[in-house]
Amino acid sequence: MPRLLVTGAPGFLGRAVVAAGPAAGWEMVGTALTHPDWVALDVRDAAAVVGVVDAVAPDAIIHTAYRQHGEEAMAVNAAGAGHIAAAARTAGARLVHVSSDAIFAGDGDRALREGDIVRPVTAYGATKAAAEVAVEAANPAALMVRTSLLIGGPGHAPSPHEALALAAARGEEQVTFFTDEIRSAIQVDDLAAALLELAAQDGGGPLHVGGADGLSRLELAQLVVGAAGLDVGMLRGAAAPADRPRHCPLDSGLAQTRLRTRLRGAREIYAG
């Protein structure tokens, strides 16, 4: 059975990949910065990355570990991704690096394709764009999967995006959901299944893997809250400030031709 190494195993996406791996034919090994159930790994430590990859001897690596905020985000997201990419290349392991639609400004009027210009407008987006540069330099054969907001959907544990919408509907958080920031939210198990398929394939470069619907942050929050039976009228919407990405739905047509997994849209997910 081929062996798959998943970085960031305790994360929302990492957990889904690890859970689905055995049924997809993989022997799973996961890493975490600090977690008793997983192999300890700080991706900022190049020597530690080499040590873990050598010890595990994976056939493929899915790199999900990242940092959303803080001073360490660039080191974790960009330098860490470069370390993983270099170690994978040396070990002869297939690398699927998880990237983000946050690398785009969203200043167009159509769904984004793989060849579109990378121009992040947020600090997080800048770290993910730098990660792609680092991965490509260290391992040109790596696949860089650009994805979007993660959702669980009814009957699943909520993602941070869903939890925030639910808290706002209950009056526990004061949140403004942007009406003009358009994203391609994807169900986490759909993304996990797609990543596992792609880990078993050849081919590198960027690939867009998002949900089928382009929705504003407010529209997504309304779907989440409505499906939970809460009052969507509690949600407050407004235009995004200038330092936010705008029209960033992903054109995932190329990915869908390579996948058995159907990339469902959020409307279908929340319709049950």
C-alpha positions as CSV (number, residue, x, y, z in Angstrom):
1,M,0.0,0.0,0.0
2,P,1.5,3.4,-0.9
3,R,2.3,5.7,2.0
4,L,1.0,9.3,2.2
5,L,2.4,12.0,4.5
6,V,-0.1,14.7,5.4
7,T,1.3,17.9,7.1
8,G,-1.1,19.8,9.3
9,A,-3.0,16.6,10.2
10,P,-5.0,18.1,13.1
11,G,-6.4,21.0,10.9
12,F,-9.8,21.1,9.4
13,L,-8.6,19.9,6.0
14,G,-5.8,17.7,7.3
15,R,-8.3,15.7,9.4
16,A,-10.5,15.1,6.4
17,V,-7.6,13.9,4.3
18,V,-6.3,11.6,7.0
19,A,-9.8,10.1,7.6
20,A,-10.4,9.5,3.8
21,G,-7.0,8.2,3.0
22,P,-7.3,4.5,3.9
23,A,-10.4,4.0,1.9
24,A,-8.6,5.6,-1.1
25,G,-5.8,3.0,-0.8
26,W,-3.2,5.0,1.2
27,E,-1.3,4.2,4.4
28,M,-1.5,7.5,6.3
29,V,1.1,9.3,8.4
30,G,0.3,12.8,9.7
31,T,2.4,15.6,11.2
32,A,1.6,18.4,13.5
33,L,3.5,21.2,15.3
34,T,2.4,19.9,18.7
35,H,-0.1,17.1,19.0
36,P,0.1,13.7,20.8
37,D,-1.4,11.7,18.0
38,W,0.9,12.9,15.2
39,V,4.5,13.1,14.2
40,A,6.0,16.3,15.6
41,L,7.2,18.6,12.9
42,D,7.9,22.4,12.6
43,V,8.0,23.0,8.8
44,R,10.1,26.1,9.4
45,D,13.0,23.7,10.4
46,A,14.5,22.5,7.2
47,A,16.6,19.8,8.8
48,A,13.6,18.5,10.8
49,V,11.5,18.3,7.6
50,V,14.3,16.3,5.9
51,G,14.5,14.0,8.9
52,V,10.7,13.3,9.0
53,V,10.5,12.7,5.2
54,D,13.5,10.4,5.3
55,A,12.0,8.5,8.3
56,V,8.5,8.1,6.8
57,A,9.7,7.5,3.2
58,P,6.3,8.6,1.7
59,D,5.3,7.9,-1.9
60,A,3.4,11.2,-1.8
61,I,3.0,14.3,0.5
62,I,-0.1,16.5,0.8
63,H,1.0,19.7,2.4
64,T,-1.9,21.4,4.2
65,A,0.0,23.0,7.2
66,Y,-0.3,26.8,7.2
67,R,-0.6,29.8,9.5
68,Q,-3.4,32.3,8.9
69,H,-2.2,35.2,10.9
70,G,0.7,36.6,12.9
71,E,4.4,37.3,12.4
72,E,5.2,33.6,11.8
73,A,2.8,33.3,8.9
74,M,5.4,34.0,6.2
75,A,8.0,31.6,7.7
76,V,5.4,28.8,8.1
77,N,3.6,29.3,4.8
78,A,6.4,30.2,2.4
79,A,9.7,29.0,3.9
80,G,7.9,25.9,5.3
81,A,6.4,25.0,1.9
82,G,9.8,25.4,0.3
83,H,11.3,23.0,2.9
84,I,8.6,20.4,2.2
85,A,9.0,20.8,-1.5
86,A,12.8,20.3,-1.4
87,A,12.5,17.3,0.8
88,A,9.8,15.7,-1.4
89,R,12.0,16.2,-4.5
90,T,15.0,14.7,-2.8
91,A,13.0,11.7,-1.6
92,G,11.3,11.2,-4.9
93,A,7.8,11.7,-3.4
94,R,4.9,13.3,-5.2
95,L,4.0,16.6,-3.7
96,V,0.5,18.2,-3.6
97,H,0.8,21.6,-2.1
98,V,-2.4,23.3,-0.9
99,S,-2.5,26.9,-2.1
100,S,-5.3,29.5,-2.0
101,D,-7.5,31.9,-4.0
102,A,-6.2,34.6,-1.7
103,I,-3.2,35.0,-4.1
104,F,-5.5,36.9,-6.4
105,A,-6.8,40.5,-6.2
106,G,-10.1,39.6,-7.8
107,D,-10.2,42.8,-10.0
108,G,-11.7,41.0,-13.0
109,D,-15.2,39.9,-13.8
110,R,-14.9,36.2,-14.6
111,A,-13.9,33.0,-12.8
112,L,-10.1,32.8,-12.3
113,R,-8.0,30.4,-14.4
114,E,-4.7,28.8,-13.6
115,G,-2.8,31.3,-15.9
116,D,-4.2,34.4,-14.4
117,I,-1.9,37.0,-12.8
118,V,-1.1,36.4,-9.1
119,R,-1.5,39.7,-7.2
120,P,-2.4,39.3,-3.5
121,V,-3.9,42.2,-1.6
122,T,-3.8,40.7,1.9
123,A,-0.9,39.8,4.1
124,Y,-2.1,36.2,4.1
125,G,-2.4,36.1,0.4
126,A,1.1,37.4,0.1
127,T,2.4,34.5,2.2
128,K,0.6,32.0,0.0
129,A,1.8,33.6,-3.2
130,A,5.4,33.4,-1.8
131,A,4.8,29.8,-0.9
132,E,4.0,29.0,-4.6
133,V,7.2,30.7,-5.7
134,A,9.2,28.7,-3.1
135,V,7.5,25.4,-4.1
136,E,8.1,25.9,-7.8
137,A,11.7,26.8,-7.2
138,A,12.4,23.8,-5.0
139,N,10.3,21.2,-6.8
140,P,9.1,22.1,-10.3
141,A,7.1,18.8,-10.5
142,A,4.9,19.7,-7.6
143,L,1.2,20.3,-8.0
144,M,-0.1,23.5,-6.4
145,V,-3.9,23.1,-5.7
146,R,-5.5,26.5,-5.3
147,T,-8.7,26.2,-3.3
148,S,-11.1,28.5,-1.5
149,L,-13.2,28.8,1.7
150,L,-13.7,25.4,3.4
151,I,-17.1,24.4,4.6
152,G,-18.5,21.3,6.3
153,G,-22.2,21.6,5.6
154,P,-25.2,20.2,7.4
155,G,-24.4,17.1,9.5
156,H,-20.6,18.0,9.7
157,A,-18.5,19.9,12.1
158,P,-18.5,23.5,11.1
159,S,-15.5,25.2,9.6
160,P,-14.3,28.5,11.1
161,H,-16.2,30.3,8.4
162,E,-19.4,28.5,9.3
163,A,-18.9,28.9,13.0
164,L,-18.5,32.7,12.6
165,A,-21.8,32.9,10.6
166,L,-23.6,30.9,13.3
167,A,-22.2,33.0,16.1
168,A,-23.3,36.2,14.3
169,A,-26.8,34.8,13.8
170,R,-27.0,34.0,17.6
171,G,-25.8,37.6,18.4
172,E,-22.6,36.3,19.9
173,E,-20.3,38.1,17.4
174,Q,-20.6,41.4,15.6
175,V,-19.5,40.6,12.0
176,T,-19.8,42.3,8.7
177,F,-20.1,39.8,5.8
178,F,-18.9,41.3,2.5
179,T,-21.4,41.5,-0.3
180,D,-18.8,41.9,-3.1
181,E,-16.1,39.4,-2.1
182,I,-16.9,36.4,-4.3
183,R,-15.4,33.0,-3.5
184,S,-15.8,29.3,-4.5
185,A,-16.5,27.7,-1.1
186,I,-15.8,23.9,-1.2
187,Q,-17.0,21.1,1.1
188,V,-14.0,19.8,3.0
189,D,-14.6,16.1,2.2
190,D,-14.9,16.9,-1.5
191,L,-11.5,18.7,-1.4
192,A,-9.9,15.9,0.6
193,A,-11.1,13.3,-1.9
194,A,-9.8,15.5,-4.8
195,L,-6.4,15.9,-3.1
196,L,-6.1,12.1,-2.6
197,E,-6.9,11.5,-6.3
198,L,-4.4,14.1,-7.4
199,A,-1.7,12.6,-5.1
200,A,-1.9,9.4,-7.1
201,Q,-1.6,11.2,-10.5
202,D,1.2,12.9,-12.4
203,G,1.4,16.5,-13.4
204,G,2.6,19.7,-11.7
205,G,1.9,23.4,-11.7
206,P,-1.2,25.2,-10.5
207,L,-4.6,23.7,-10.5
208,H,-7.9,25.3,-9.3
209,V,-10.1,23.1,-7.1
210,G,-13.0,25.0,-5.7
211,G,-16.8,24.5,-5.3
212,A,-19.1,25.0,-8.2
213,D,-20.8,28.2,-7.0
214,G,-19.4,31.7,-6.8
215,L,-20.9,33.3,-3.7
216,S,-20.3,36.4,-1.7
217,R,-19.3,36.0,1.9
218,L,-22.8,37.3,2.9
219,E,-24.5,34.8,0.6
220,L,-22.4,31.9,2.1
221,A,-23.3,33.1,5.6
222,Q,-27.0,33.2,4.8
223,L,-26.8,29.6,3.5
224,V,-25.1,28.4,6.6
225,V,-27.5,30.2,9.0
226,G,-30.6,29.2,7.0
227,A,-29.6,25.6,7.0
228,A,-29.2,25.7,10.8
229,G,-32.7,27.1,11.2
230,L,-31.5,30.5,12.5
231,D,-32.6,34.0,11.5
232,V,-30.6,35.2,8.4
233,G,-31.9,38.7,9.3
234,M,-29.3,38.8,12.1
235,L,-26.5,38.9,9.5
236,R,-25.1,42.2,8.5
237,G,-23.6,42.8,5.0
238,A,-21.6,45.6,3.4
239,A,-19.1,46.2,0.7
240,A,-15.5,45.0,1.4
241,P,-12.8,47.6,2.1
242,A,-10.2,48.3,-0.5
243,D,-7.6,45.9,1.1
244,R,-9.8,42.8,0.4
245,P,-9.9,40.6,-2.7
246,R,-13.1,41.0,-4.7
247,H,-14.2,38.7,-7.6
248,C,-12.3,35.5,-6.9
249,P,-14.4,32.5,-7.9
250,L,-12.2,29.7,-9.3
251,D,-12.7,28.1,-12.7
252,S,-12.2,24.4,-11.7
253,G,-13.0,23.0,-15.1
254,L,-9.5,21.7,-15.7
255,A,-9.5,19.9,-12.4
256,Q,-12.9,18.4,-12.9
257,T,-11.6,16.7,-16.1
258,R,-9.0,15.0,-14.0
259,L,-11.2,14.0,-11.1
260,R,-13.8,11.4,-10.3
261,T,-14.8,13.5,-7.3
262,R,-17.5,16.0,-8.2
263,L,-16.8,19.5,-6.9
264,R,-20.2,20.5,-5.5
265,G,-21.3,24.0,-4.9
266,A,-22.3,25.5,-1.6
267,R,-26.0,25.8,-2.7
268,E,-26.2,22.0,-3.2
269,I,-24.4,21.3,0.0
270,Y,-26.7,23.4,2.2
271,A,-29.8,22.2,0.3
272,G,-29.1,18.8,1.9
